[in-house]
Amino acid sequence: MDFNTEAGIFLAYALGILAVYFFGRMLLLPLRKLLKLLACSLLGGLALVLMNAIGSGIGIMVPVNLLTAAIAGVLGLPGVVCMIVYFSGVF
């Protein structure tokens, strides 16, 4: 083999490795955001369950489903307060 063929093979491998790296990064970033949303939704659902256990004595109940857990997970405490106000019938 001459030098030009070896250099071409080396460049092809290098470009292939770079392409795999960049495509992997592009696929990994949305996965991180999705996992963060899932973790926050689980914590929001746990907060709703705890809030329902504590608030059941005074008549505060918020249904626990995927949507309310996601709202509580993404918005945090303000989201939980807004859902309490919404589901209590104040507004």
C-alpha positions in Angstrom: 0.0 0.0 0.0 1.2 3.4 -0.7 1.0 6.4 1.6 -2.1 8.0 -0.1 -4.2 4.8 0.5 -3.2 4.6 4.1 -3.9 8.3 4.7 -7.3 7.9 3.0 -8.2 4.9 5.2 -7.1 6.8 8.3 -9.2 9.9 7.4 -12.2 7.7 6.7 -11.9 6.0 10.2 -11.4 9.4 11.8 -14.4 10.9 10.1 -16.5 7.9 11.0 -15.5 8.1 14.7 -16.3 11.8 14.7 -19.7 11.2 13.1 -20.6 8.5 15.7 -19.5 10.9 18.5 -21.6 13.9 17.2 -24.7 11.7 16.4 -24.4 10.2 19.9 -24.3 13.6 21.5 -27.4 14.7 19.5 -29.3 11.7 20.7 -28.1 11.9 24.3 -29.1 15.5 25.0 -32.9 14.9 24.5 -32.6 11.7 26.5 -31.2 13.7 29.5 -34.1 16.2 29.3 -36.6 13.4 29.1 -35.1 11.6 32.1 -35.1 14.9 34.1 -38.8 15.4 33.2 -39.5 11.8 34.3 -37.7 12.3 37.6 -39.4 15.6 38.3 -42.8 14.1 37.5 -42.2 11.2 39.9 -41.2 13.7 42.6 -44.3 15.8 41.8 -46.5 12.7 42.1 -45.0 11.9 45.4 -45.6 15.5 46.6 -49.2 15.2 45.5 -49.7 11.9 47.3 -48.2 13.4 50.5 -50.3 16.5 50.1 -53.4 14.4 49.7 -52.6 12.4 52.8 -52.0 15.5 54.9 -54.8 17.6 53.3 -57.5 15.0 53.4 -58.5 16.0 56.9 -59.3 19.5 55.9 -60.9 18.6 52.5 -58.0 19.3 50.1 -57.7 16.7 47.4 -55.9 16.8 44.1 -56.3 13.8 41.8 -53.0 12.1 41.1 -52.5 11.2 37.5 -49.9 11.7 34.8 -50.9 15.2 34.0 -51.1 16.5 37.6 -47.8 14.8 38.5 -46.1 16.4 35.4 -47.5 19.8 36.4 -46.3 19.4 39.9 -42.9 18.2 38.8 -42.3 20.9 36.2 -43.7 23.9 38.1 -42.8 22.8 41.6 -44.6 24.3 44.6 -46.4 27.0 42.7 -47.9 24.4 40.4 -49.1 22.4 43.4 -50.6 25.5 45.0 -52.4 26.4 41.7 -53.8 22.8 41.4 -55.0 23.0 45.0 -56.8 26.3 44.3 -58.2 24.9 41.0 -59.4 21.6 42.4 -60.8 23.1 45.6 -63.3 25.1 43.6 -62.2 28.6 44.8 -62.1 29.9 41.3 
